[in-house]
């Protein structure tokens, strides 16, 4: 799973030099150097995916490459909001997988998605985690307003889906004002996980799948109810440079093999 770039070595340069004496060979070699990178690029699919999908999608990418000899999957993992911003700015992306419907709705509104390719492929659960060494372990959302929990982390609501799920749950519980002074915001759900794992905060909101990654340093305190299901949509980008392989990747994620891998990392089916 990597991006291909053509860098001529000594052999290529020597071939160019020897071919200069023959117009036919020179023309043929020039054509080969021009078209070879394009041919390789045609076998690469670039996937921008939510940070919480990192481990599962890396495994899916490996399996996809084995099932499609010659294909290469290049991933870009970050919070869903920044990924959408990159796509809006023209970043070369074939497939986009978001951690929420709202971000994908924005992409659809901006006409960035290839028509008929959007589909849900997984679900997750919001949980509250604490450092493994924590002596104060809340049992419910109301406990977060207590004096024993001074720093609570979640994703930046404007750009990180886990932050929006968190704020909705907190507001529904009537705790928005009480918790406002305690928030520490992360740029992605994985950054929130790291804050908790390093005990830099007293608690943090992440997805269940993230909590399972670092169980030695962080533990789940309780599951947080959400009015909106934590669901993951995937779609091909309209400006995709490799639409066929992009569709193949989406089909693989939604198919039996992809769903089995996702399940192994704690995701549930859509």
C-alpha positions as CSV (number, residue, x, y, z in Angstrom):
1,X,0.0,0.0,0.0
2,X,2.0,2.9,-1.2
3,X,2.2,5.6,-3.9
4,X,4.3,5.0,-7.0
5,X,6.7,7.5,-8.3
6,X,9.0,7.1,-11.3
7,X,12.6,7.9,-10.6
8,X,15.0,6.9,-13.5
9,X,18.1,5.1,-12.2
10,X,21.5,4.6,-13.9
11,X,20.1,1.9,-16.2
12,X,17.4,4.3,-17.5
13,X,19.8,7.1,-18.1
14,X,22.3,4.8,-19.8
15,X,19.6,3.6,-22.1
16,X,18.6,7.2,-23.0
17,X,22.2,7.9,-23.8
18,X,22.7,4.9,-26.1
19,X,19.4,5.5,-27.8
20,X,20.3,9.0,-28.9
21,X,22.1,7.6,-31.9
22,X,18.9,6.0,-33.2
23,X,15.8,8.1,-33.8
24,X,13.5,5.1,-33.7
25,X,14.9,3.8,-30.4
26,X,14.9,7.3,-29.0
27,X,11.3,7.9,-29.9
28,X,10.3,4.5,-28.5
29,X,12.1,5.0,-25.3
30,X,10.6,8.5,-24.8
31,X,7.2,7.1,-25.3
32,X,7.9,4.4,-22.7
33,X,9.1,6.9,-20.2
34,X,6.0,9.1,-20.7
35,X,3.4,6.3,-20.6
36,X,4.9,4.0,-18.0
37,X,4.1,6.1,-15.0
38,X,0.5,6.6,-16.2
39,X,0.1,2.9,-16.6
40,X,1.3,2.3,-13.1
41,X,-0.9,5.1,-11.7
42,X,-3.9,3.5,-13.4
43,X,-3.5,0.6,-10.9
44,X,-3.4,2.9,-7.8
45,X,-6.5,3.8,-5.8
46,X,-6.2,6.7,-3.3
47,X,-8.5,6.4,-0.3
48,X,-9.1,9.2,2.2
49,X,-10.6,7.7,5.3
50,X,-11.6,8.7,8.8
51,X,-8.9,8.2,11.5
52,X,-10.9,5.6,13.3
53,X,-10.7,3.4,10.3
54,X,-6.9,3.3,10.2
55,X,-6.2,-0.2,11.5
56,X,-9.1,-1.8,9.8
57,X,-8.6,-0.2,6.4
58,X,-4.9,-1.0,6.4
59,X,-5.8,-4.6,6.8
60,X,-8.5,-4.3,4.1
61,X,-5.9,-2.6,1.8
62,X,-3.6,-5.6,2.2
63,X,-6.4,-8.0,1.4
64,X,-7.6,-6.0,-1.5
65,X,-4.1,-5.9,-3.1
66,X,-3.9,-9.7,-2.7
67,X,-7.2,-10.1,-4.4
68,X,-6.3,-7.6,-7.2
69,X,-2.8,-8.4,-8.4
70,X,-1.0,-5.2,-9.6
71,X,-3.3,-2.9,-7.6
72,X,-1.9,-0.5,-5.0
73,X,-4.0,1.2,-2.2
74,X,-2.7,4.5,-0.9
75,X,-4.4,5.8,2.3
76,X,-4.8,9.2,3.8
77,X,-6.1,9.0,7.3
78,X,-7.3,12.1,9.3
79,X,-10.5,13.5,10.8
80,X,-13.4,13.5,8.3
81,X,-13.7,17.3,8.2
82,X,-10.1,18.0,7.1
83,X,-10.3,15.2,4.6
84,X,-13.4,16.8,3.0
85,X,-11.5,20.1,2.9
86,X,-8.7,18.5,1.0
87,X,-11.1,17.0,-1.5
88,X,-12.7,20.4,-2.0
89,X,-9.3,21.9,-2.7
90,X,-8.7,19.3,-5.5
91,X,-6.6,16.7,-3.7
92,X,-6.3,13.5,-5.9
93,X,-8.7,11.2,-4.1
94,X,-10.6,8.2,-5.6
95,X,-12.6,7.1,-2.5
96,X,-13.8,8.9,0.6
97,X,-14.9,7.1,3.8
98,X,-16.3,9.3,6.6
99,X,-17.1,8.6,10.2
100,X,-20.4,10.3,10.0
101,X,-23.3,11.1,7.6
102,X,-23.1,14.9,8.1
103,X,-19.6,15.1,6.5
104,X,-20.7,13.0,3.6
105,X,-23.8,15.1,3.2
106,X,-21.6,18.1,2.8
107,X,-19.6,16.3,0.1
108,X,-22.8,15.4,-1.7
109,X,-24.1,19.0,-1.5
110,X,-20.9,20.2,-3.1
111,X,-21.3,17.6,-5.8
112,X,-18.0,16.0,-5.0
113,X,-19.4,12.4,-5.1
114,X,-19.9,10.2,-8.1
115,X,-23.6,9.6,-8.5
116,X,-24.9,6.3,-7.1
117,X,-21.7,5.3,-5.3
118,X,-22.5,6.4,-1.7
119,X,-23.3,3.6,0.7
120,X,-23.1,2.8,4.4
121,X,-20.6,0.1,5.3
122,X,-20.1,0.0,9.1
123,X,-21.3,1.2,12.5
124,X,-19.6,2.0,15.7
125,X,-20.3,3.0,19.3
126,X,-19.4,6.1,21.3
127,X,-17.7,5.3,24.6
128,X,-16.0,7.2,27.5
129,X,-12.5,6.0,28.3
130,X,-10.2,6.8,31.2
131,X,-6.4,6.1,31.7
132,X,-5.7,2.6,32.9
133,X,-4.3,4.1,36.1
134,X,-7.3,6.2,36.8
135,X,-8.7,6.1,40.4
136,X,-11.8,8.0,39.5
137,X,-13.9,6.1,37.0
138,X,-17.3,7.7,36.1
139,X,-20.3,5.4,35.6
140,X,-22.5,7.7,33.7
141,X,-22.5,11.1,31.9
142,X,-23.7,13.0,35.0
143,X,-20.6,11.9,36.9
144,X,-18.4,14.0,34.5
145,X,-19.5,17.2,36.3
146,X,-17.9,16.0,39.5
147,X,-14.6,17.6,40.9
148,X,-12.6,14.5,40.3
149,X,-12.7,15.0,36.5
150,X,-11.1,18.3,35.5
151,X,-9.9,17.6,31.9
152,X,-12.2,15.8,29.4
153,X,-11.1,15.3,25.8
154,X,-13.1,14.9,22.6
155,X,-12.7,15.8,19.0
156,X,-13.1,19.4,17.8
157,X,-16.9,19.4,17.0
158,X,-16.6,21.6,13.9
159,X,-14.3,19.1,12.1
160,X,-14.2,15.8,14.0
161,X,-17.3,13.6,14.0
162,X,-16.6,12.1,17.4
163,X,-16.8,15.6,18.8
164,X,-20.2,16.2,17.3
165,X,-21.5,12.9,18.6
166,X,-20.1,13.8,22.0
167,X,-21.6,17.3,22.2
168,X,-25.0,16.0,21.1
169,X,-25.0,13.4,23.9
170,X,-23.8,16.0,26.5
171,X,-26.5,18.4,25.5
172,X,-29.2,15.8,25.6
173,X,-28.0,15.0,29.2
174,X,-28.3,18.7,30.1
175,X,-24.5,18.9,30.9
176,X,-23.3,21.4,28.3
177,X,-22.8,24.3,30.7
178,X,-21.3,22.2,33.5
179,X,-18.7,20.6,31.2
180,X,-17.8,23.6,29.1
181,X,-14.7,24.6,31.2
182,X,-13.3,21.0,31.1
183,X,-13.0,20.4,27.4
184,X,-9.7,19.5,25.7
185,X,-10.2,19.2,22.0
186,X,-8.2,16.9,19.7
187,X,-7.7,17.1,15.9
188,X,-8.9,13.5,15.5
189,X,-10.3,10.7,17.5
190,X,-6.9,9.1,17.6
191,X,-5.4,12.2,19.2
192,X,-8.1,12.0,21.9
193,X,-7.1,8.3,22.5
194,X,-3.5,9.4,22.9
195,X,-4.4,12.1,25.4
196,X,-6.1,9.5,27.5
197,X,-3.5,6.7,27.0
198,X,-0.8,9.2,28.2
199,X,-3.0,10.3,31.1
200,X,-2.9,13.9,30.0
201,X,-6.6,14.1,30.5
202,X,-8.9,12.5,33.1
203,X,-11.3,11.0,30.5
204,X,-12.1,11.1,26.8
205,X,-14.8,10.3,24.3
206,X,-13.7,7.9,21.5
207,X,-15.3,5.1,19.5
208,X,-15.3,1.6,20.9
209,X,-13.0,0.4,18.1
210,X,-10.4,3.0,19.1
211,X,-10.6,2.0,22.8
212,X,-9.9,-1.6,21.9
213,X,-6.5,-0.6,20.3
214,X,-4.8,0.6,23.5
215,X,-6.4,-1.5,26.2
216,X,-3.2,-1.6,28.2
217,X,-3.2,2.2,28.7
218,X,-6.9,3.1,28.5
219,X,-10.1,1.4,29.5
220,X,-13.7,1.8,28.7
221,X,-15.7,3.4,31.6
222,X,-19.1,3.2,29.9
223,X,-20.9,3.3,26.6
224,X,-22.5,6.6,25.7
225,X,-26.0,6.6,24.2
226,X,-26.3,8.6,20.9
227,X,-29.5,9.8,19.4
228,X,-27.8,9.5,15.9
229,X,-26.2,6.1,15.1
230,X,-22.4,6.2,14.6
231,X,-22.5,5.1,10.9
232,X,-19.8,5.2,8.3
233,X,-20.6,6.0,4.6
234,X,-18.2,5.5,1.7
235,X,-18.3,6.9,-1.8
236,X,-16.3,7.4,-5.0
237,X,-15.2,10.9,-5.7
238,X,-16.6,12.4,-8.9
239,X,-13.1,13.6,-10.0
240,X,-11.6,10.2,-9.4
241,X,-8.7,9.4,-11.7
242,X,-9.3,5.7,-11.3
243,X,-13.0,5.2,-11.1
244,X,-13.0,1.5,-11.9
245,X,-10.5,0.5,-9.2
246,X,-12.3,2.9,-6.8
247,X,-15.6,1.1,-7.4
248,X,-13.8,-2.2,-6.9
249,X,-12.4,-1.0,-3.5
250,X,-15.8,0.1,-2.3
251,X,-17.3,-3.3,-3.3
252,X,-14.6,-5.0,-1.5
253,X,-15.2,-3.0,1.7
254,X,-18.9,-3.8,1.6
255,X,-18.4,-7.4,0.6
256,X,-17.9,-10.5,2.7
257,X,-14.1,-10.2,3.0
258,X,-14.2,-6.5,3.9
259,X,-17.0,-6.9,6.4
260,X,-15.2,-9.8,8.1
261,X,-12.1,-7.6,8.6
262,X,-14.1,-4.7,9.9
263,X,-15.9,-7.1,12.3
264,X,-12.5,-8.3,13.6
265,X,-11.6,-4.7,14.5
266,X,-14.9,-4.2,16.4
267,X,-17.1,-2.6,13.8
268,X,-20.6,-3.8,13.3
269,X,-22.5,-4.1,10.0
270,X,-24.5,-1.1,8.7
